[in-house]
Amino acid sequence: MKKLKHRSAPIVVILALAAGGAVWIGCGDDNDSDSVSDQINSVTNQAEDLKNRASDAVDNAQTRANDAIDTAKKELNEADVSDETQNKVDKATRKLDQAQDKVNEAAEQAKEQLDDSGN
């Protein structure tokens, strides 16, 4: 969770700088109100685009991690091993299941943070 906050910090900084720039631009003449609205819309669109890209990256990472875990479990289960080794295979499979749960939980937390950042 801590790493996720550190990873999302640059996005928050970019959004803050962009919003600050839009406000600074708004300090001009009243004739510039259309320009300010355009700047605000542009910043809002850029923020939404960044949020969508981050969400896509989270989905991609989740899919890749789950695929890798599924492949490892499949290979473990298809291995022809002795009864003695089968216990180790079963233990490894349980650990892979736990890892997959953690991957999915981390992805959900990342998506929640992205949703919260848009509010």
C-alpha positions in Angstrom: 0.0 0.0 0.0 2.8 2.4 0.9 4.5 1.7 -2.5 1.2 2.5 -4.2 1.0 5.9 -2.5 4.5 6.6 -3.6 3.7 5.6 -7.2 0.6 7.8 -7.3 2.3 10.8 -5.8 3.8 12.1 -9.2 0.3 12.0 -10.7 -1.1 14.1 -7.9 1.8 16.6 -8.2 1.3 16.9 -12.0 -2.4 17.5 -11.4 -1.7 20.1 -8.7 0.8 21.9 -10.9 -1.6 21.9 -13.9 -4.5 23.2 -11.8 -2.2 25.9 -10.3 -1.2 26.9 -13.8 -4.8 27.2 -14.8 -5.6 29.4 -11.8 -2.5 31.6 -12.5 -3.6 32.1 -16.1 -7.0 33.2 -14.7 -5.4 36.2 -13.0 -5.4 38.3 -16.2 -8.1 40.4 -17.8 -11.8 39.6 -17.8 -11.4 39.2 -21.6 -9.4 36.1 -20.9 -12.2 34.1 -19.3 -12.7 31.9 -22.4 -9.0 31.2 -22.4 -9.2 30.2 -18.7 -12.1 28.0 -19.3 -10.3 26.3 -22.2 -7.2 25.9 -20.0 -9.3 24.3 -17.2 -11.0 22.0 -19.6 -7.6 21.0 -21.1 -6.2 20.3 -17.6 -9.3 18.3 -16.7 -9.0 16.3 -19.9 -5.3 15.6 -19.3 -6.0 14.5 -15.7 -8.7 12.2 -16.9 -6.4 10.8 -19.5 -3.7 10.2 -16.9 -6.2 8.5 -14.7 -7.3 6.2 -17.5 -3.8 5.3 -18.4 -3.0 4.5 -14.8 -6.1 2.4 -14.5 -5.1 0.5 -17.7 -1.6 0.0 -16.3 -3.1 -1.5 -13.1 -5.3 -3.8 -15.2 -2.4 -4.9 -17.4 -0.1 -5.6 -14.4 -2.9 -7.6 -12.7 -3.5 -9.6 -15.8 0.2 -10.4 -16.3 0.7 -11.3 -12.7 -2.3 -13.6 -12.6 -1.3 -15.2 -15.9 2.2 -15.9 -14.6 0.8 -17.4 -11.4 -1.7 -19.6 -13.3 1.1 -20.8 -15.6 3.3 -21.7 -12.5 0.4 -23.5 -10.9 -0.4 -25.4 -14.1 3.2 -26.5 -14.5 3.4 -27.6 -10.8 0.2 -29.6 -11.1 1.4 -31.3 -14.4 4.8 -32.3 -13.0 5.3 -36.0 -12.4 6.6 -36.1 -8.9 6.9 -38.6 -6.1 4.5 -38.6 -3.2 7.1 -37.0 -1.0 7.6 -34.1 -3.4 3.9 -33.7 -4.0 3.6 -32.2 -0.5 6.0 -29.5 -1.6 4.1 -29.0 -4.8 0.9 -28.6 -2.8 2.6 -26.1 -0.5 3.9 -24.1 -3.4 0.5 -24.1 -5.0 -1.1 -22.7 -1.8 1.6 -20.0 -1.7 0.8 -19.1 -5.4 -2.9 -18.9 -4.5 -2.0 -16.5 -1.7 0.2 -14.4 -4.0 -2.7 -14.2 -6.5 -5.0 -13.0 -3.8 -2.5 -10.3 -2.9 -2.1 -9.2 -6.5 -5.9 -8.9 -6.9 -6.2 -7.0 -3.6 -3.4 -4.6 -4.6 -5.0 -4.0 -7.9 -8.4 -3.2 -6.2 -6.6 -0.8 -3.8 -4.9 1.0 -6.7 -8.2 1.3 -8.6 -9.9 2.7 -5.4 -7.1 5.3 -5.1 -7.5 6.3 -8.7 -11.2 6.7 -8.3 -10.6 8.7 -5.1 -8.1 11.0 -6.9 -10.8 11.9 -9.4 -13.1 13.3 -6.8 
